[in-house]
Amino acid sequence: MLTLPPALHRLAESLKAEGVKLYAVGGCVRDALLNRPVHDIDLCSRLRPDGLMEKAKSLGIDARIVQPVLGTVLLTVDGKAYEHTTFRTESYGTGGAHTPDTVSFSDSPEIDAFRRDFSVNALYESVSDGTLVDPTGGLDDLNRRVLRTTTADPAVILRDDGLRILRLVRFKAALDFTIDPATWQAAKANARLLGDVAWERKREELDRILTGPRVFDALCMLRDVGALAYVLPECTACDGMAQRQDHHKYDVLTHMFHACENTPDELACRLIGLLHDVGKPAAKQRDGNLYAHDVLGEQIVRNMLERLRYPNALIERVCEAIRSHMFDLNEEASEATIRKRFALMGRARTEDLIMIREADVRGSGYKPEYVAERWRRIYRQMQEEHAPFSEIELCVTGSDIMSELGLSAGEQIGRIKRQLLLHCAVHPGDNRPDVLRKRMHDYG
């Protein structure tokens, strides 16, 4: 039985006295039955929004209507939000954008259940006594560990919202369930409906897939079901593109999936791993080789992430790592060159660079001995020696430079500070005011 705050139990008992049952529904019930952590808890009943608002406020529960057409009321208890929706039915036109033509409120979970996506997400648990209502056979599917739509014809529920195809992939990876064959075939047949779904909605599902478990399997499912072309279309050109077998066991797309799998489960890291080689088809087409794929890939990835409406800071972080990921590929750079590069990139970007190099190597399908050990050693030494990783960490300021050299503010001051940073990256012990004042004159 779900654990809910006392205020919601009081609400359930008050509604019960008036002949209304309050239920928890969806993923929270599913996860509780699987002994998985429960996060968001959704509630539902036959009560219309105004009636629920009135009852909740009479019990001191903060409530506000957030989607009147869909009957959604947001309840806030002890600082945590709970969404309540009125039982309803919906009808949709053509396309997969999930915009219902009509919405009608209903009075029973048995009707409400068949608008939901998958049977394991259509389980209702009474808040009052914990009894289950299972209109679509979800409990049996849960026990069999099967994902199946609530409708007998899977195409009906998938056509209502193309995004459910991405949710199918996400639940398969997260729960490690099998997919009902008819549901999988319907998903493949309707993947084109993802073209009608807003990019922001697709991004939200993609984020959950990338940061969830079994990310390699999930990415393969996106490709196999035909969804990749509508979420990350530029990646499809990498599918089947052969690489040198002495360096890569896999084609470009499969390699990118493996590299993604070998990054930490942080969104930016997963995006860097997934997209780092997306410029290879463009480089091959333009130059007949892959040498410029990092530079071309940066612009391709920037366009992809902007289209998906990612924040600018994340876009810059991912693009910088992709632009830099071929640095010192053959281990020919001197230690001084590497130190300078790390100082200019800063700590966070240096760690991204080391991370993608290791993921790139591990994702090749081979197990070479070298996995950025040299970079890690140099980076560790720089930290132990307190080498500066930004101009702010220098022991002199722009004002100090202007005073020492008799210069006015301008680009020359920035150039001098950059030279001082590069010097101290190689010679951390020189990051002292007296030494840096002498070096200023050389650079000035």
N, C-alpha and C positions, 0 to 999 in steps of 0.2 A: 504494500500500500504506500502511496506517495506521502511524503512528509510536507505538510502545508502549515502556514502560520495560523494561530488560533483565530485571527480575524476572518479568514476565509472559511474556517469551520463554522464560525458563528453565522456567516452569510449563508452557508449551505443549510444549516439547521433552520434559519429563519425562512428561507425559501421553501424548505421541505414542509414546514407548517402550513404553507399556502398551496401545497400540492405541486411545487416545482422542484425538479431534481437538478442539482448542479454537478457537472461532470468535468473532470480533467480529460484531455483528449490529445491524441497524436503522439509525437516523439517522446514526450515525457512518460507516457504510459508504457510505450514500447521499451524504452531504456530501463525503466524500473523493473519490468518483467525479465529483462535480460541481465539484471544486476549491473548495469552500466551507470556511470554518473549521469544524473539528471540536471539539466541546466534550465532552459526556459520552460515554464509551465503554462499551457494554454487551457482556458476554461470555456465551457459552453453550456447553454441551457435553452429552453424555449422562450425565456423572457426576452421581450423586445428591449432595445437600448434604453429608452426612457424609463421603463419599469425597473431595469437593473440599476440605472443611475440613482433613482429615487431610493431603492432599497439599500444600496451600498452606502449612500450618504447618511441614511438614517442610522447606520451602524458605525459611523465615523470613519468610513473607508473613502479615501480620495478616489474620485472617478470622473472620467471625461470621455465623451464620444470622440473617437478619432477617425472612424470611417462609417458615417451614418448609412450609406447605401448597403454596405456589407454587414452592418449590425455589429461593429466592433467597438468595444468600450475598454479603455485602459484603466485597470485598477492598480493603485499603488499602495502597498502594505510594507511597512518597515523599510521604506526606501527601495523596494524591489517592485518591478512592474509585472503585471499579469494581464494578458489579453483575454477578454471574454467576447465570444461571438454568438449571436443567435443562430439556432439551427436554421439552415436555409437550403434552397435548391438554386441552381444557376443554369442558364443556357447561353451558348456561345455561337457566334457566327463563324465564318471561315477564317483561316489564319491561326497562328499559334501565339498571339500576343497576350493572351490571358486577360482580355477585356470582356466581361460578360455583357451580353445584350440585355438580359433580364435577371433580376434577383428577387426571389420570393422567400419570405420567412416561413419556416415550418415548425412543427411542434414535437418532433421526435428525432432521436439520434438515428433511428433506422432509416429515415429519409436523408438526413444530413450526411451520413457516412458515404453515400455513393457519389458525392461531389469531390471527395478527397482522393489523393493520388494512389496510394498503395495500401493494401489491406492491413499491413502491420502498423500503418499510421492512422487507422480508422478504428482504434480501440478506445472505449470510453470507460472511465473509472469513476464511480460515484464518490464525490468528496465526503459524503456523510458516512457511508459504510464500506467503501472499497469494492463493492460489487462491480463486475465487468459487464459491459454490453458490447457484443461483437457481431455487428450486422453483416459483415462481409467475409467472415472466415479468417480473420487476421490472426487469431490465436493459434489456429492450426498451422498457418504459414509461418508464424513465429517459431513454433516448435520444430517445424521442418526446415527452418532457416531459408525461406524462399521469399523473393520479392515478386509480387504479383499485383496488378492493378485491381482497384475495387470493382471495376466493371467486367462483365463477362467478355466483352470485346475490348481488348486493351487499347485499340486505336481511339475509342471514344474518349477515354480520360486523357490520353496523350495529346489528342488534337485540341483539347480545351486549353492547354498551356504547354507550348513547346519546351519551356524550361524544365518540365518534369522529366525530360530525357536526361538532362544534366543531373537532376536530383536522383534519378535511377542509378547513374554511374557513381555518384557520391555515396549513396546508401550501400551500394554493393561493396565499395572499397572500405567504408567505415565499419559495416557490420560483418563483412566477410560472408555474406549470404550468396546463394545461387540466384540467378534470375530465371523466372518462369519463361520457357522458350517462346510462347506466344507473345509475352510482354516484350522480350528482346527483339523479335521480328517486327513488332509494331513500332518499336522505337527506331529501328533502322529505316523503316518505310516512311517515318514521319520526321526524320532529322531535319529536313528542309524547313520545318516550321520554326526552327531556332532563328531563321533569318528575320522573323517578325518580332523577335523578343528584343527589348531595349538592351543596349550594351551594358548599362549599369547593372541590370538584373543578371546578365550572363557573367559579369565580373564577380558578383557576390558568390555565385555558385562555384566559379573557377577558383576563387580564393579558398573556399572550404575544401575543394578537392586537392589543391596543391599543398595545403597545410595539414591535410589529414593523413591517415595511415595508408599503406599500400599504394603510394602515389604512382609508381611505375605501372601497376596493373590498371589504375584508374585512367592514366593517360593512354594506355593501349586501348582501353574501352572507348574513350572519346574518339580515337582514330577509327576503330572498327565499326562503331555505330554510325559514323558519318558526321559526328558533331563537331569535330575539330575544324572543319571548313567554315563553320559559322561562329566559332569562338576565337580561334587563332588561325585565320585562313592562310597567312604567310607560311605557317609551318608545313602545310600540305606539300609544298614544293620540295621539302626535304625528304618526303616519304619515298623510300626506294633508291635514293641517291647514294651510289656506291662510294666508298672511301678506300684509301690504301690499306690493304689487308695486314701489312706489317705494323700499322699504327692503330687500326680500328677493326674490330670484329664485326661491327654493325653498320647499317646504313646511317645516314646523318640523323634522321628523325629518331630512330631507336636509340642511337647514341645520346641524343639530347634528353630523351626520357630517362636513360640510365644516369646521366649526369645530374639531372634534377633529383633523382632518387638518392644520390650521394651527397646532397646538400642538407644543412640543418633545416628543420621544419618551420622556418621563418619565411614569410611570404616573399620578401625581397630576394632572399637566397634561392628559393625555389624558382623564382622567375629568372634569375641570372642563370641558373643551371639549365633550365628548360630552353631558354632563348639564345644562349651564347653563340651557337653556330647557325642561326637562322639566315645569316648573310651568305652562306656558302653557295646556294643556287644562283644568286645574283652575281657573285664574284666569278663563278664558273662561266656564266653566260656572257659577262662583260669582257673578261680577260682570258678565259680559257684555263684559268688556274684559281686556286683558293686563297692566294696571298692576302688579298684585301678584304677578306670576309669579315674581319673584326670591325673595320671602318664602315663598310657598307651595312653590316649588321646593326651597328649603333643607330643609324637613321631609321632602318626598318623597324627596330624594336621601339624606338621613340614614337613612331607613327602608331604602332600597335597599342602601346600603353596609353597614349593620348586618346585613341578611339574608345578604349575601355574605361576612360575617365579616372585613371589612377592619379593620386596626388603628385604634384610636381616633384616633391622631395624624393619620393620613391622612384619616379621616372629617372631623375638625375643619377641616383645611386645605381640603378640597374644598368643604365646606359654607360656610365663610366667603367663599370666592371667589364662589360662586353667590349668596349673600345680597347681596354687594356689587357684582355685575357691572353693575348699572344706574346706579351712581353717576355723576353729572355727564354723563349721556348727551347732553344738548344743549349741553354746554360753557358753561354759565352760571355755574358755581361760581367764586368768586374764588380767586386763587392762595393766599391765606391759608387758605381753607377746605380746599383740596386739600392743602396742607402739613400741616395739623392731622390730616386723615384719614390721610395717609401715616404720620405719626409714631405715631398710635394703632395702626395696623395692623402696623408694623414693616417691616423691609426685605424679608423673605421674602414676606410677604403682599402688600406693595405690588407686588413683581415679579409675583406671581400675578395681581393685578388688572390690571396693564398687559398681561400676556400674554393674558388672556381677552378684554380689550377688542379687542386686535389680531386675535385669532382670530375673534371674533364678527364684526368688520367684514369681514375677508377671506372668511369663510364665508358672507357674504350673497349672493355671486354677482356682485357689482359690484366695481369697483376705485376707491373714493373716495380722494381725496388724503389725507384725515385718517385716520391710524392711530395714535392715541395719542401724536402727537409732543409735544403740550403736556405731557402727564403725564410723558413721558420727560425732557423738558427740566427740569421742576420737580424731579423725583426726582434727576436728575444734579446740579442746583444744590445741593440739600439735602446730598448726599453731599460735594460739593466744599467746602461751608461747614461741614462737620462738625456738621450738625444732629443732635440726639439722636433716636433712633427707639425709645427705651424709657426708662422712669424710671430704670433702672440707669445710663444714660449721662448723667444729670444730675450736675452738679458739687456737689450736696448730697445728703444722705441723710435718711431719716426721722428719725434721731437728731438731725441738725442742725436740722431743723424743730422738733422737740420742745424742744430746748435754746433755740433762738432765741425761740420763741413761748410757752414755758412750758406746753406742752400734753402730755397723756398719749397713749400709743399708742391708736389707734382709727381710725374711718372718716374723721375730719376730716383726718388726716395723709395718707391716700390721696387725698382730694380736692385737697389743696394740691399734692401731687406731680403730679397729673394736670394741674392748671392751669399749673404750671411747665413741664411737658413741652410743652403746647400753645403756651405763650408762646415757648419756645425753638425750636419748629418754625418759627415765623414769624420769629423774631429769634435766629438761631443764635449770634450774637456775644454775647448776654446769658447764655450758659451758662457763667457764672463765679461762684464762691462769693460775691463781694461783691455782685454784681448780684442774684443769686437770693435772698440774705438780705433785701434790700430788698423784692423782690417778694413774699416770704413774708407780710409784714405786710399787703399789699393783699389777698391771698387768705385770710389767716387771720382 
